[in-house]
Amino acid sequence: MTDEGHAQKEDYQWQIKEQWRRPELTGGVMLTIYIYFKDHRRRDLDNAMKILLDSMSHMVYKDDSQIQSLCIHKRIDEHNPRVDIDVQECPEPDGLGPYSGFKKRTGSVARA
């Protein structure tokens, strides 16, 4: 990881520590992520996700392998670029197809 990547991961971790007030989740997790960029420059969402998801490990969930569903939205906000994350617990897969529903809204983390 580059020095810039390490700095970004550390920044994410500080933001998460400030905002996540629940115990670490141990079961399946569903994440809905909104990334608000400052401008329309071309960016790859997958590059941004690896650092963000790793940053949440051992704070929001034990390990990013717990993520059962991930939905990412790319947005523009010139005045307030940020990352908003909705976290939900989800039932463990039963091998019978898609999840029928999610247990409850667990919390949110927003990066200013």
C-alpha positions in Angstrom: 0.0 0.0 0.0 1.3 3.5 -0.8 1.9 6.2 1.8 -1.2 7.9 0.6 -3.2 4.7 1.0 -2.0 4.2 4.5 -2.9 7.8 5.4 -6.4 7.4 3.9 -6.9 4.1 5.8 -5.9 5.8 9.1 -8.2 8.7 8.4 -11.1 6.3 7.7 -10.3 4.5 11.0 -10.4 7.7 13.0 -13.8 8.7 11.4 -15.2 5.2 12.2 -14.0 5.3 15.8 -15.7 8.6 16.3 -19.0 7.5 14.8 -19.5 3.8 15.3 -21.0 3.3 18.8 -22.0 -0.3 18.7 -20.3 -3.6 19.4 -18.4 -5.3 16.6 -20.8 -7.3 14.4 -20.1 -11.0 14.2 -22.6 -12.3 11.6 -23.4 -11.4 8.1 -23.3 -7.8 7.1 -25.0 -5.7 4.3 -23.4 -2.4 3.4 -24.8 0.4 1.3 -22.2 2.9 0.5 -22.6 6.4 -1.0 -19.3 8.0 -2.2 -19.7 11.8 -2.8 -16.8 13.1 -4.9 -16.0 16.8 -5.2 -16.0 16.8 -9.0 -16.6 14.6 -12.1 -13.1 13.4 -12.6 -12.8 9.8 -13.6 -12.4 7.5 -10.6 -12.5 3.7 -10.0 -14.9 2.8 -7.2 -13.2 -0.6 -6.6 -9.9 1.1 -5.7 -11.7 3.2 -3.0 -13.6 0.3 -1.6 -10.6 -2.0 -0.6 -9.2 0.6 1.8 -12.6 1.6 3.2 -13.7 -2.0 3.8 -10.4 -3.0 5.4 -10.7 0.1 7.6 -14.0 -1.1 9.1 -12.5 -4.5 10.1 -12.2 -5.0 13.9 -14.5 -2.0 14.5 -17.7 -2.4 12.6 -17.2 -6.1 11.9 -14.5 -8.7 12.6 -13.5 -9.1 9.0 -14.6 -8.0 5.6 -15.3 -11.6 4.7 -18.6 -11.1 6.7 -19.9 -8.8 4.0 -22.8 -10.7 2.3 -24.2 -7.8 0.3 -22.5 -4.6 -1.0 -24.1 -1.8 -2.9 -22.0 1.2 -3.9 -23.4 4.5 -5.2 -21.2 7.2 -6.8 -22.4 10.8 -6.4 -21.0 14.3 -6.8 -21.2 17.0 -4.0 -18.9 19.9 -4.7 -19.5 21.4 -1.3 -19.4 18.3 0.9 -17.4 15.4 -0.5 -17.8 12.4 1.8 -18.6 8.7 2.3 -21.9 7.7 3.9 -22.3 4.0 4.9 -25.4 2.2 6.0 -24.7 -1.0 7.9 -27.2 -3.7 8.4 -27.0 -7.2 9.9 -28.3 -9.9 7.6 -29.3 -13.5 8.2 -26.9 -16.2 7.5 -27.4 -17.8 4.1 -29.4 -21.0 4.1 -28.4 -22.2 0.7 -31.9 -21.7 -0.6 -31.3 -18.5 -2.7 -31.2 -14.8 -2.0 -31.8 -13.4 1.4 -35.4 -12.9 2.2 -34.8 -9.9 4.3 -32.5 -8.2 6.7 -32.9 -8.3 10.5 -32.6 -4.6 11.4 -30.8 -1.5 10.6 -27.7 -1.6 12.7 -26.1 1.8 12.3 -24.4 4.2 10.0 -20.9 5.5 9.5 -20.3 8.8 7.6 -16.9 10.1 6.6 -16.9 13.9 6.4 
